[in-house]
Amino acid sequence: MDYNTALEAVVSLSYRDKLRLAQLLIQLARKEEEEQSVKSTPKQVKPSSVKEESLDLNYIKERLLKSKPSKLKSLENFIDAMFQFKGSVSESKRNQIIANLKKAKFLRVENNKVTYL
């Protein structure tokens, strides 16, 4: 079906149906846009240089200071959410990020409770 055929069919709809159709089309377009951006963005690759890794860590620290999740599971979900549009992050990479944050003395995890230093 092409645009003109669809337009002719839509003209005969009631205004409520037109609004529902418009809402559905917007949702479909956003979903398609997200899928295309994920496909066009390369998967997370291990940073080859220390400089790249420190930029990622600084970005993560900056975002964590704003949100400060207090439980380990919340922290893991937060890190997953930060990378969801960049092709996601693996569990091992996420654990490595948390280990690097501990090593940098940015946070401490005790009994699944996160404390920011």
PELINJO-V180201 format. One record per backbone hydrogen bond with DSSP energy under -0.5 kcal/mol. CO is the residue of the C=O (numbers start at 1). NH is the residue of the N-H. E is the energy in kcal/mol with one decimal. If there is no record, write none. Layout:
co: [CO | CO]
nh: [NH | NH]
e: [E | E]
This chain:
co: [2 | 3 | 4 | 5 | 6 | 7 | 8 | 9 | 10 | 14 | 15 | 16 | 17 | 18 | 19 | 20 | 21 | 22 | 23 | 24 | 25 | 26 | 27 | 28 | 29 | 30 | 31 | 32 | 33 | 34 | 35 | 36 | 37 | 49 | 50 | 51 | 52 | 53 | 54 | 55 | 56 | 57 | 58 | 59 | 60 | 61 | 62 | 63 | 64 | 70 | 71 | 72 | 73 | 74 | 75 | 76 | 77 | 78 | 79 | 81 | 83 | 83 | 84 | 88 | 90 | 91 | 92 | 93 | 94 | 95 | 96 | 97 | 98 | 99 | 100 | 101 | 101 | 102 | 106 | 108 | 108 | 110 | 112 | 113 | 115]
nh: [6 | 7 | 8 | 9 | 10 | 11 | 12 | 12 | 13 | 18 | 19 | 20 | 21 | 22 | 23 | 24 | 25 | 26 | 27 | 28 | 29 | 30 | 31 | 32 | 33 | 34 | 35 | 36 | 37 | 38 | 39 | 40 | 41 | 53 | 54 | 55 | 56 | 57 | 58 | 59 | 60 | 61 | 62 | 63 | 64 | 65 | 66 | 67 | 68 | 114 | 75 | 76 | 77 | 78 | 79 | 80 | 81 | 82 | 83 | 84 | 86 | 88 | 87 | 44 | 94 | 95 | 96 | 97 | 98 | 99 | 100 | 101 | 102 | 103 | 104 | 106 | 107 | 105 | 117 | 110 | 115 | 113 | 72 | 110 | 108]
e: [-2.1 | -2.7 | -2.1 | -1.7 | -2.4 | -1.9 | -0.7 | -0.5 | -1.9 | -2.2 | -2.1 | -2.4 | -2.6 | -2.5 | -2.4 | -2.3 | -2.7 | -2.1 | -2.2 | -2.6 | -2.4 | -2.4 | -2.3 | -2.4 | -2.4 | -2.5 | -2.4 | -2.3 | -2.2 | -2.2 | -2.1 | -2.4 | -1.4 | -1.7 | -2.4 | -1.8 | -2.3 | -2.5 | -2.5 | -2.3 | -2.5 | -2.7 | -2.4 | -2.1 | -2.6 | -2.3 | -0.8 | -1.5 | -3.0 | -2.8 | -2.3 | -2.5 | -2.4 | -2.3 | -2.3 | -2.3 | -2.4 | -1.8 | -1.2 | -0.8 | -1.1 | -2.1 | -0.6 | -0.5 | -2.5 | -2.5 | -2.0 | -2.3 | -2.2 | -2.4 | -2.5 | -2.1 | -2.1 | -2.7 | -2.1 | -2.7 | -0.9 | -1.7 | -1.9 | -0.5 | -3.1 | -1.7 | -2.0 | -2.4 | -2.7]
